[in-house]
Amino acid sequence: MQKSGGEMHKKILLENIDRIHTTEMGVGRIQRNLGITDEPVGYCINKLKKENSTVTKKGKNYYVESDGCRITVNASSFTIITAHKK
């Protein structure tokens, strides 16, 4: 059976999980937007790994939705740009 677009996008992110990162400015922005003190890249990766997480792609970005938050990841560099509570 062929995978849906969302499953394919999630598979791509999971296959490149070691490349997912953020910028120095992104660390503070993600922590502030999500209200967390955790290390944000690990936090976002854990959200992606959840069985019920969904991934869509619009333009140059992937959007990971899990547990009431939306994480924006650049599709070519795998940089977490931002994250927000929904």
C-alpha positions as a Markdown table, in Angstrom:
| # | Residue | x | y | z |
|---|---|---|---|---|
| 1 | Met | 0.0 | 0.0 | 0.0 |
| 2 | Gln | 1.3 | 3.5 | -0.9 |
| 3 | Lys | 2.0 | 5.9 | 1.9 |
| 4 | Ser | 0.0 | 9.1 | 2.2 |
| 5 | Gly | 1.8 | 12.4 | 1.8 |
| 6 | Gly | 1.8 | 12.9 | 5.6 |
| 7 | Glu | 3.3 | 9.5 | 6.3 |
| 8 | Met | 5.9 | 10.1 | 3.6 |
| 9 | His | 6.8 | 13.5 | 5.1 |
| 10 | Lys | 7.0 | 12.0 | 8.6 |
| 11 | Lys | 9.2 | 9.2 | 7.3 |
| 12 | Ile | 11.6 | 11.8 | 5.7 |
| 13 | Leu | 11.9 | 13.7 | 9.0 |
| 14 | Leu | 12.5 | 10.5 | 11.0 |
| 15 | Glu | 15.2 | 9.3 | 8.5 |
| 16 | Asn | 17.0 | 12.6 | 8.9 |
| 17 | Ile | 16.4 | 13.0 | 12.7 |
| 18 | Asp | 20.1 | 13.4 | 13.3 |
| 19 | Arg | 20.1 | 16.5 | 11.1 |
| 20 | Ile | 17.3 | 18.3 | 12.9 |
| 21 | His | 18.6 | 21.3 | 14.8 |
| 22 | Thr | 17.8 | 24.9 | 15.5 |
| 23 | Thr | 19.7 | 28.2 | 15.6 |
| 24 | Glu | 20.9 | 30.0 | 18.8 |
| 25 | Met | 18.0 | 32.4 | 18.5 |
| 26 | Gly | 15.6 | 29.5 | 17.8 |
| 27 | Val | 16.3 | 28.0 | 21.2 |
| 28 | Gly | 14.9 | 30.9 | 23.1 |
| 29 | Arg | 12.0 | 31.5 | 20.7 |
| 30 | Ile | 10.9 | 27.8 | 20.9 |
| 31 | Gln | 11.2 | 27.6 | 24.7 |
| 32 | Arg | 9.3 | 30.9 | 25.1 |
| 33 | Asn | 6.5 | 30.0 | 22.6 |
| 34 | Leu | 6.0 | 26.5 | 24.1 |
| 35 | Gly | 6.5 | 27.6 | 27.7 |
| 36 | Ile | 9.2 | 25.0 | 28.2 |
| 37 | Thr | 12.6 | 24.9 | 29.9 |
| 38 | Asp | 13.6 | 21.6 | 28.2 |
| 39 | Glu | 16.2 | 21.5 | 25.5 |
| 40 | Pro | 14.0 | 22.4 | 22.5 |
| 41 | Val | 15.5 | 20.2 | 19.8 |
| 42 | Gly | 15.1 | 17.1 | 21.8 |
| 43 | Tyr | 11.6 | 18.2 | 23.0 |
| 44 | Cys | 10.5 | 18.8 | 19.3 |
| 45 | Ile | 12.0 | 15.5 | 18.2 |
| 46 | Asn | 10.1 | 13.6 | 20.9 |
| 47 | Lys | 6.9 | 15.3 | 19.6 |
| 48 | Leu | 7.7 | 14.1 | 16.1 |
| 49 | Lys | 8.4 | 10.5 | 17.2 |
| 50 | Lys | 5.0 | 10.2 | 18.8 |
| 51 | Glu | 2.7 | 7.7 | 17.0 |
| 52 | Asn | -0.1 | 10.3 | 16.8 |
| 53 | Ser | 2.0 | 13.1 | 15.4 |
| 54 | Thr | 1.1 | 14.3 | 11.9 |
| 55 | Val | 3.4 | 16.0 | 9.4 |
| 56 | Thr | 2.4 | 18.1 | 6.4 |
| 57 | Lys | 4.5 | 20.1 | 4.0 |
| 58 | Lys | 3.7 | 23.5 | 2.6 |
| 59 | Gly | 6.2 | 25.2 | 0.4 |
| 60 | Lys | 9.7 | 24.9 | 1.9 |
| 61 | Asn | 8.6 | 23.8 | 5.4 |
| 62 | Tyr | 7.3 | 20.8 | 7.2 |
| 63 | Tyr | 4.7 | 21.3 | 9.9 |
| 64 | Val | 4.7 | 18.7 | 12.8 |
| 65 | Glu | 1.5 | 18.7 | 14.9 |
| 66 | Ser | 1.5 | 16.8 | 18.1 |
| 67 | Asp | 0.1 | 17.2 | 21.6 |
| 68 | Gly | -1.4 | 20.7 | 20.9 |
| 69 | Cys | 1.7 | 22.2 | 19.4 |
| 70 | Arg | 2.8 | 23.0 | 15.8 |
| 71 | Ile | 6.5 | 22.8 | 15.0 |
| 72 | Thr | 7.9 | 24.4 | 11.8 |
| 73 | Val | 10.9 | 22.7 | 10.2 |
| 74 | Asn | 12.7 | 23.9 | 7.1 |
| 75 | Ala | 12.6 | 21.0 | 4.6 |
| 76 | Ser | 16.0 | 21.5 | 3.0 |
| 77 | Ser | 18.2 | 22.3 | 6.1 |
| 78 | Phe | 16.1 | 20.5 | 8.8 |
| 79 | Thr | 16.2 | 23.6 | 11.0 |
| 80 | Ile | 13.4 | 24.0 | 13.5 |
| 81 | Ile | 12.3 | 27.5 | 12.7 |
| 82 | Thr | 9.7 | 27.9 | 15.4 |
| 83 | Ala | 7.0 | 26.1 | 17.4 |
| 84 | His | 3.7 | 27.3 | 18.8 |
| 85 | Lys | 1.0 | 26.0 | 21.0 |
| 86 | Lys | -2.2 | 25.5 | 19.1 |
